[in-house]
Structure formats: structure tokens, C-alpha cells
Amino acid sequence: MAMSAMIKSLEDIMRKDAGLNGDAQYIEQITWLLFLKAFDAKEMEWEFRADYRGSTIPEDYRWRDWADDKEGITGDALIKFVDELFDKLKKLDVSDGDLRKFVVRNVFADINNYMKSGIYLRQLVNRINEKVDFIDATQKHTFNDLYEGMLKDLQSAGRAGEFYTPRPVTNFIVEKIDPKLGETVLDPACGTGGFLTSTIAHMGSITTTEKLNTLQTTIFGWEKKPLPYLLGMTNLILHDIEVPQIRHQNSLNRPLSDYSAKDRVDVIVTNPPFGGAEDVAIKQNFPSEFQTSETADLFMALIMNLLKDKGRCGIVLPDGFMFGTEPESKVKKTIKEKLLTEYGLHTIIRLPQVFKPYASVNTNLLFFQKGVPSRGVWFYRLDYPEGVKSFTKTKPMQDKHFDPVREWWADKQPIVVGGKDKARFFTADELVELNYNFDKCCPFPHEEEEILEPADLITHYQAERAELNANIDHILADITAMLEVNEL
């Protein structure tokens, strides 16, 4: 069954339940169930290891104990049991220092069971068991693809799109930043963990226990919202990170002055939230030169502070960051000035609207390295592929769509198309002369819209309406003729 069909079949069951209201709750319901199933599958693997310390989740509350039997507990008894399950997991005793217990307890701290019908909940559990197998060794290579596919399908569910970055974007950024095993890698707005799993995949096959232990302790994420936090934790567990180093926290809720050398990392890859507005208390965590309400700008200030000397960053930022240079946008100007003088900004890839249909905004990929001045910045405009006017849910961006950038990156050269710059190097002095308005560098061509006078606008509308009516008349005439032929 295709992922989208499976998700739809689960949603069809949940729609019948009076306790669920909307896509966000559907996602949460599916995800805590999948987390328990995936975690139990991992526990079955850990049981064969010499260092196994016993079940993390108390017996009787593991997936295998209550969910596997399709004729098992149901109805009101199941709802009562799940209430007990949540209470147990939220209060797990972690005094023995078992980090896996910390993981489970933190995951369930802010998660809820919304379903009121134990009959429908049993149907939901049975359908998951029928369609998802995390234990069968012959299917193990498909686990990660399965979960990534589910995340992709879930992005269509209301607010889920806000924390899902298209996988081709995360893959490309990680490819060009090139994190190495042993380097500390952080995503301070990790959402469902896409950048972190792309990093794990980029590092390739981990063949020794020593290397696996290194990987476990060098991949970090921070996430504010409970649902993407749960998705991200599950995603990393399925990528063989036994105790994901993801903190459930607001990354901006700590004064910049509190960070020391031990907090800094080698690599940051991220797509921070943008367009949001932070309150005064959050802004006061930052020096005056960085105090702003724009979430993306605050994340930029945080990231610049968190990088080690020579640390590297690849980040997704909206067009608003590119052109904001007015007095009310002085923080953007300050950040861009520092990117050139202290953070070695070297490449910006201008993207079309890759987040459609969930967000109609152009974004940009910025690549920089702390501790070196920038000689200048290469800009490259990635246009839609030939014949494509926009990316859609059914025809999203794919890895191959970055191939033109990859080819150009290998030997960066200026490109002019139709008399307009598609790729060009701007010296630091030229960017200063532009008053740090990066939006003037290799912009997307904009179609000029003709503004008509009111009388002309009415005439134009009437002509288009008449043409439309004529087309409808032709279609109706064709249908009538076809019906008459069929009757004969």
C-alpha cells in the first residue's frame, strides 16, 4: 500500500471518533502509536546485546503486550488502559540513569490520546500492525524510506507543513556542508529531524561499534513544539540513534551570553522558522544590535554565536532576509555585515517556491564559515525545470532538480540568461555599495502587471466574460450533439 493510501486509511478510521478534531490531532495520534511500535522493535534488538539493562517501558505497557493481538483489549477497557499507559510513561522512574527512559518520558510529556472510542482505537492499532512492520529483517532497509514517506505525506495535513523541509533541500545543504563523522552537528530548529537524518545518510555506512558510538554522541537537535519533537525522536530512532540528543526546548529562550566554548559546534544545518514574532522577553536574550521580533533573524544571531571557529553553516532563509535594509530592518543589515566581515559568507542559492502548496514564499540557501572574512559571494538562481511552472504536492521538488547547481558549483562561473544574471560573483565591496540588499543579486524575473484604468478594466472583464460564455456555449453544443448521436 502506498504511504498516502495508508495514511488516508488511518484517517478514515479516526474521522469516526468524536474525540479527534482536525489534521494536527490525527498526526499526533498516529505518531505516538508509531513511536511505541518502533521503540518496541528497537528494544527487541537491544535485548540481544550484552549491555541490555532490561525493558525501558514497563512490561504490560510495551507495544507487544497490548497492541499486537488484533483480538486484544478494546472498547472502554482500551481507553482506560491507554490513560494508564500515558500516566506510566509520563512518570517513568529515571533514577537509574537509563537515558532511554528519559527519551520516552520526555516524548510523552506533552502528547495526548484524543480518541474516545476504544473500538476505533483498536481498529487504528490493527491497521498499523497490518501495514507497518519494524521487526521483519527483510524489510529493515525500507524502514527509513517508509517513515520519510509518511512525513512527506503528513505535510499536507494543515500545520504539519511548517516543520517539514523538502528532503532535496536538506540533502543538498548537507552535501555541500559535508559534515564528517566526529564533528558535532546541530539543528537548533530540527522539526521532524530531516537535516539530522540527511547528515546521518551523508556520513555513509557505520561499520564499527566505535563509529556508531561517535555518531550517537555528535548529532544534536532542539525543537520547541511537542508534535515535531515526537516525530523527530521517532525518525532518529529509526535511523539507529538509540538515544536521540534532541532537546524539547525553545532555542531562543536562553541569553546568548550564557553560551560558552563547550556549547559550540562544528556544523549547523537548519531551516529556522520565519515570519514569526517573538515577545520582549525573548528579544532581551540577545545583544541590542540583534534585538528584533523576527524569528529568523534571532536564529541567525544564535547560530552565529553557536559556531566554533571555522565552523560551517548551511541555512534556509526567506527573501525577506535578502532585502531588509531599512531602519526598521537594521538587524538584518547588521547580520549581513557580520556575515561578510567575520563569517565567510561565500554562496547563496536563490530558490523558487519549493514549499508550495504549503507556503508561497521564495527562499534562499546561505553557506558560510565562521572566522574568515568573505572575499565576496557567489549567487546562483535555481529556476524551475523546463516545462514546470511550480512544484506541487503531486509533483514536488526532487533531488535531481539540484543537479544544475551541483554542476555549476564544481566550477563556479558567471551565467547570463536572457540578458539577466543567473549566476554571478559579487565582491564584498559591491554588496556594501548595494547597502546589503542581497535581493538585487540574481533575482527571479518578475512579470510586470499592467494596471488598467477603471473603465478599461471593466471593458477587459466584460470581454473575458463574453469569451468564457462563448466557450461554455460551444461545449454545451458539443455535448448536446453527442447525446443526439447516441440516441440515434
C-alpha positions, 0 to 999 in steps of 0.5 A: 500500500502506498504511504498516502493510501495508508495514511488516508486509511488511518484517517478514515478510521479516526474521522469516526471518533468524536474525540479527534478534531482536525489534521494536527490531532490525527498526526499526533495520534498516529505518531505516538502509536508509531513511536511505541511500535518502533521503540518496541522493535528497537528494544527487541534488538537491544535485548540481544546485546550484552549491555541490555539493562532490561525493558525501558517501558514497563512490561504490560505497557510495551507495544507487544503486550497490548497492541499486537493481538488484533483480538486484544483489549478494546472498547472502554477497557482500551481507553482506560488502559491507554490513560494508564499507559500515558500516566506510566510513561509520563512518570517513568522512574529515571533514577537509574540513569537509563537515558532511554527512559528519559527519551520516552518520558520526555516524548510523552510529556506533552502528547495526548490520546484524543480518541474516545472510542476504544473500538476505533482505537483498536481498529487504528492499532490493527491497521498499523500492525497490518501495514507497518512492520519494524521487526521483519529483517527483510524489510529493515532497509525500507524502514527509513524510506517508509517513515520519510514517506509518511512525513512527506505525506503528513505535510499536507495535513494543515500545520504539519507543513511548517516543520517539514523541509523538502528532503532535496533541500536538506540533502543538498545543504548537507552535501555541500556542508559535508559534515564528517563523522566526529564533528558535532552537528546541530539543528537548533530548529530540527522539526521532524529531524530531516537535516539530522537524518540527511547528515546521518545518510551523508556520513555513509555506512557505520561499520564499527561499534566505535563509529556508531558510538561517535555518531550517537554522541555528535548529532544534536537537535532542539525543537520547541513544539511537542508534535515535531519533537515526537516525530523527530525522536521517532525518525532518529530512532529509526535511523539507529540513534538509540538515544536521540540528543534532541532537546524539547526546548525553545532555542531562543529562550536562553541569553546568548551570553550564557553560551560558552566554548563547550556549547559550540559546534562544528556544523549547523544545518537548519531551516529556522522558522520565519515570519514569526514574532517573538515577545520582549522577553525573548528579544532581551536574550540577545545583544541590542544590535540583534534585538528584533521580533523576527524569528529568523533573524534571532536564529541567525544571531544564535547560530552565529554565536553557536559556531566554533571557529571555522565552523560551517553553516548551511541555512534556509532563509526567506527573501525577506532576509535578502532585502531588509535594509531599512531602519526598521530592518537594521538587524538584518543589515547588521547580520549581513555585515557580520556575515561578510566581515567575520563569517565567510559568507561565500554562496547563496542559492536563490530558490523558487517556491519549493514549499508550495502548496504549503507556503508561497514564499521564495527562499534562499540557501546561505553557506558560510564559515565562521572566522574568515572574512568573505572575499565576496559571494557567489549567487546562483538562481535555481529556476524551475525545470523546463516545462514546470511552472511550480512544484506541487504536492503531486509533483514536488521538488526532487533531488535531481532538480539540484543537479544544475547547481551541483554542476555549476558549483564544481566550477563556479562561473558567471551565467547570463540568461536572457540578458539577466544574471543567473549566476554571478560573483559579487565582491564584498565591496559591491554588496556594501555599495548595494547597502546589503540588499542581497535581493538585487543579486540574481533575482527571479524575473518578475512579470510586470502587471499592467494596471488598467484604468477603471473603465478599461478594466471593466471593458477587459472583464466584460470581454473575458466574460463574453469569451468564457460564455462563448466557450461554455456555449460551444461545449454545451453544443458539443455535448448536446450533439453527442447525446443526439448521436447516441440516441440515434 
